Amino acid sequence: MAAAAAANLAGRPGVRVVVIGDQGTGKSSLVVAVATEQFPENVPKIMPPTRLPADYFPDRVPITIIDTSSSPEQKPKLIAECQAADAVVLTYACDRLSTLDRLSSYWLPELRRIQLKAPVIVVGCKLDLRDDQQNSLEQTMAPIMQSFREIETCIECSALRQIQVPEVFYYAQKAVLHPTAPLFDQEAQSLKPRCVRALKRIFILCDHDRDGALSDVELNDFQVRCFSAPLQPTEISGVKRVVQEKMPEGVNENGLTLTGFLFLHALFIEKGRLETTWTVLRKFGYDNEIKLRDDFIPTPMKRAPDQTLEFTNEVVEYLRGIFNMFDVDNDGALLPSELEDLFSTAPENPWSSDLYKDCAEKNVLGGLSLEGFLSKWALMTLIDPANTFANLVYVGYSGDFNSAFTVTRKRRVDRKKQLTQRNVFQCFVFGPKGSGKTALLQSFLGRQPSDAQPTNSERFAANTVELSDGSRKTLILREIPEGDVRSLLTNKESLAPCDVALFVYDSCDEFSWQRARDLLVQVATHGENTGYEVPCLIVAAKDDLDQSPLALQESTRVSQDMGIETPIPISVKLKDLNNIFCRVVHAAQRPHLSIPETEAGKSRRQYRQLLNRSLMVVSVGAAIGVVGVGIYRVYAARKNSSS
């Protein structure tokens, strides 16, 4: 049962092993010998695919063995088989040193050339013919393994004598089910960072009393959870003694420390017991990339394109708590080192990418305030809710997906009700190049325009906005490069996640206004055609410079014609922003107002009004006719009765 469970944890229905090597090295004999447990008298040039049943090895995962030919005309097929392999067995003949030399001169470089991702098991066949004067396997293979780290292990065997034949395929299967590469850096001889992060999270989850050490009881609970068998007191003492001898700081008066826990796993791996560490990781939900499996991170709840997810109060309070926990110096901000520590139980810091790096306000030391911290989480939720939930789990949140998020009401419904209940708003910022879009985003984060890193891609700025009534809302500004607008609007639902659209132009440049006007018309038309209309505001940037009278006149006329607010003048240089961010939030809170109407939209609206009036007239006329017929019938009935 335990072996079957381990196989299920590995998540593989089978392992495909491809056997390659020079002609005459014993490939086909090896395949026949493992399948029949005897040496074949007559061996075909190439064996057909051979299957070892699930119960052949303890992991209970079947193996399919693919034999190959090394002839030049079969090379394309050999390459295709290698690229489809889970593991590759590379053979040489113990009695022919030339085939050993060909490992380094041809086979291993060729596998690199085709960018093989599968682990390689080097097998010396015909061990029974090996010269006793030859170097040992370790001496022979050490320099080769030093040059080719993709070699998982080396082994010698004899199909004739049935020596270590099953072990060849056991190690091949093991290399797939319990690979070394994700866990251990062979060069540095240490655990890889992602492995350390996962084991640290597991340690914290098992440290129930949060004293920084696993007591005997906690160690035993861990053992039962992972291996379904308790540890005897003598075994626990033995484990701690081994750790203490090699690493004194690995054990303290409370039990096994994180340092000791990590040391134990490094020791298991060095001794070839990778299955121990993999069993632990898989019991706690990790896959071969040392990320939580999909069944641990459920698919986000279904929602319409104009619905978003927001954190529940429970999660906001949880995030406040971990912010305070990791704010070691109590300065109200998380320094980069403190933030790294907070995410040290995740596969990596999710905010290390360019998208998140400079999207929130920081202090002069690079510290992230609580508002900035929560704003980054809000942005991540908007972009990728599943990734947000995964990182909540990585940092210790124990609730389920439904308790972490609420689904907002559809924007179309908000418009009908003329009210929204959202706490997070997204504003698309459009405008021609040089209009001041980036400067506006930078000012939202309390930075100078010159602080922005050059980029041709979208830029985000997330922060909280305090309104006149004292309430706070999260606002996310998304700068849309001018060159990306056309491709954005090819998607019918592109405006669905947008609460407000801002159109920025350089108020001293008439051409800048013309481009901003064109963008406004494109966006308004797209909204009318798709049903995802959004409130729009126009921003006249660089108000500290000489204004273009024509741009001012035209922008005022266009805004009035389209039924939206007149342009809002701002000067980032003078720090006179005319309360722009509060105005954006207010526009988002009144989703039925500030929606621009194009000429085509007006015509459609007037046509609908005319059609509705016509239908009303017809309906009223029909009703009068029905009433008239009724009156006539009453009159006729009375006349007949009187006569």
Beta strands, then each sheet from edge to edge (+ up, - down):
strand 1: 15-21
strand 2: 50-52
strand 3: 63-67
strand 4: 87-93
strand 5: 120-125
strand 6: 151-156
strand 7: 184-185
strand 8: 190-191
strand 9: 213-214
strand 10: 251-252
strand 11: 255-257
strand 12: 309-311
strand 13: 333-334
strand 14: 368-369
strand 15: 405-407
strand 16: 424-430
strand 17: 459-466
strand 18: 472-479
strand 19: 500-506
strand 20: 536-541
strand 21: 568-569
sheet 1: 2+ 3- 1- 4- 5- 6-
sheet 2: 7+ 8-
sheet 3: 9+ 11- 10+
sheet 4: 12+ 15-
sheet 5: 13+ 14-
sheet 6: 17+ 18- 16- 19- 20- 21-
end
